[in-house]
Amino acid sequence: MGQPAPEPLASQVQQLAIDHLTLLSASALQPSNPLYPLYQYGLGLEVHRYLQAMGGEALAVELLLAVNDANPEQVLGFALYLPARGAPEACALLYLAVLPTHRDQGIGRALLSDMTTRYPHAEAACALPCVDWFQAQGWHLLGALGPQVLLGTRPQRSAGWFERLDVAPIFRTLEVQQIHAYLLKQHGRKAMLEAEKQRDYRLDQLERQAALRARPILH
């Protein structure tokens, strides 16, 4: 799908991403962290902006949807990805998610297959718990990317480049400031500072684990 998705479907895609923050976001934030709602909003807004950009000229972004055969208005899963500039066979998978109620039915594999049929040279940065699943689909380890592991359908990276959204401004928006102020009032300054420490400590751990997982390809 190269054109913007209808609003009811786009809203479900956005919510599905929000519900899978821990696995989809590089922050890997867990629901127990008081900062979780803040990062949920940030991820939801990022996905929303990518969906809005579809069909435009500023960003090359595409979406694949899996919908319920009995109810085509229900999204069961999605794959959001960026075709490469300068490499027509390549793409970068941004986010892939399937409803928990419809997992283990081949939906994720089918979405991945459809994407790689269009763009055989694909790569994706994914959370550590997802690495085995991608490797089971025949993907190769390419290296560590911060707290995530980079995998690809080929054992080398694409020569193309990917134009991504600058997500940093999202966390400077008024809405984010308002959410942070609410969380601060709800939990208190001490708890929020501790939440930031927990976030940073977990990211450090994940970066070390990602580097170890990717190490075999460095020899």
N, C-alpha and C positions, 0 to 999 in steps of 0.2 A: 504494500500500500504506500504510494508515493504522495497521495493527497491527504490533507488532514482528516482524521477519523471523526465520524459523527460524535457530537458531544456526549450522548449516553455511553458510548463505547470508550471514548477518551477518559471519561470520569472513572470508569471501572479499571482501566489500565493504570491510571494515577493511583487509585486506592490499592490496587494489587501491589504496586511498587512500595507504597507507604507501609503496607502490612509485612513486607519482607525486607525492611530496612537493614536488619543485622547481616543478612547474606548479600544484599545488593550494594550497599554503600561501603565505600572504602573506609568509613569511620568504624564500621563493624560494631556500632553501639548496641548494647543489649537493653531490653525493655526495663530492666531493674535500675538503669541509670536515670537520674532525674532529668538529664539533658535529652532523653529519648524523644519527647514530643517536639522539641526544637529541631532535631535532625530529621524527624519525620516530615515536618513542614518543609524543610529545605529540599529534601529529596522529591517530595510531591511537586514543589514548584519547579524544580529542574526538569522533571519528566513532562510537566505541563508545558514548559517553554519549548522543549524539543518537539512535542506534539504540535504546538502552534507553528513551529518553523517548517513543518512538512509542506511540501509543495512550493516553498519559496526558493529564492536564489542564494540567500545568505549562507544557509547550511544544507548540506546533503544529508538527509535523515529519512529512514524508512521504518515501517512498522509491519510486523506480521501478527495476525490475530488468530487464535483458536476460539471458536464460538460453539455454543451448545447446538447440536443439530435440531433438537426439539424446540429450542428457543434462541434464535440467532441474535437476539438482543443481549444475551448473557455471554460475557467474556470468560473463557476458561483459562486462558494463558496468552502471553504475548512475548514477542522478541522485538526490541528496539535497537537499531544498529545504524552505523554510519558508513556508507560507501566511501572508499578511499578516493582521494584526488591523485591523479597521476598513475593509478594502478586499477584498471577497470575490473579486474577479477577479485579485488580485495575489499574487505569490509572489517569494521571493528564492532563487535557486539557490545552494546552498552548495558542492557538489562534483559534478563530472561526470567520469567516467573510463571508459575502455574498455581491455580487454586489448590489449597491443601486437600479439598474434597475430591479432586480429580487427578491426583498424582498417581504414578505407577500405571498410567494408561497409555504411555507413549506420546503424550502431548508435547512435552519438552523436546523429545527426540525429533518429532515431526517438524516442529518449528525450526529447530537447528538444521534439519535436513533441507527444508525449503530455503532457508537463508543461504546455505552453502551450495545449493544448486544454482542460485543466482550469482553468488560470489564465492567461488571455491577456496580462495585464499583468505580465510577468516582468522581473526584473533580476538581474544577476550581476556580482560583482567578479572579474576574471580576469587571469591573467598576460599580459604583453605578447605572447608568441608565440601566444596563443590568440585575440587580438583579431580578426585577419583571418577566422578560422573563424566566429566569432560574427557578424561583419558579413556574411559570405556567407550566413548563415541569415536575414538581414534585420534583425538587431539594430542599434540605434542607439548611438552614443557618448553617454554622459551626463556623463562627467568623469573625473578622476583620483581614486583613493582610495589614498593612500600609494603603495606600489610597484605597485599594480594599476590596471587601467582598469575603470570602471563602465560597463556596457552594459545596454540594456533593449529590450524588444520595442516600446516606444513611445518617442517622442522626449522624454518627460518622466517624472519619477519618480512612483512611486505615492504616494497620499495616506495609505496605511496605514503601519503600523509592524511591525517584526519582533522577536520575542523570541528572542534568541540565548543560547547558553550562555556563561557567564563562563569563558573558557579560562585566565585568569591563574592560578587556583589549581592548575591541572594542573602547572605548572612549579614548584610548591612542594611537590609530593607526595614522599613518602619514596622512591618508585621512581625518580623523576627525579633526586633527590639521589644515589641509589646509582649510577645510570647516569653521572652527571656525575663522581662520584668514580672510577669505573672508567676513564672516558676520560682523566681527569686523570693517573691512574697509568700508563695506556697511552702517552699522548703527551707528558706533562710539562706543567708550568705555562706555560712560554714558548710552546709550540705552541698551547695552549688560548687564551692571551691573543691570539695572532696570529689564531687562528680567529675570535674575537669581532670583531677589527678588520676581518678580511675580510668577515664577515657584515654589519657596519655600513656598510662602504664600498660593498658591492654594493647594499644597500638604498638608500643615498643615490643611487647611479647609477640604479637602477630608478625611484625617485621622480621624478627629473628626466625620465627617458625617458617615464614615464606622463603627466606633466604636458604634455610636448611633444606626445604622441600625442593627448591630449584637447583641445589648444589650439584646433583649428579650430571647435569648438562654442562657444567663448567669444566669438567675434567676431560 
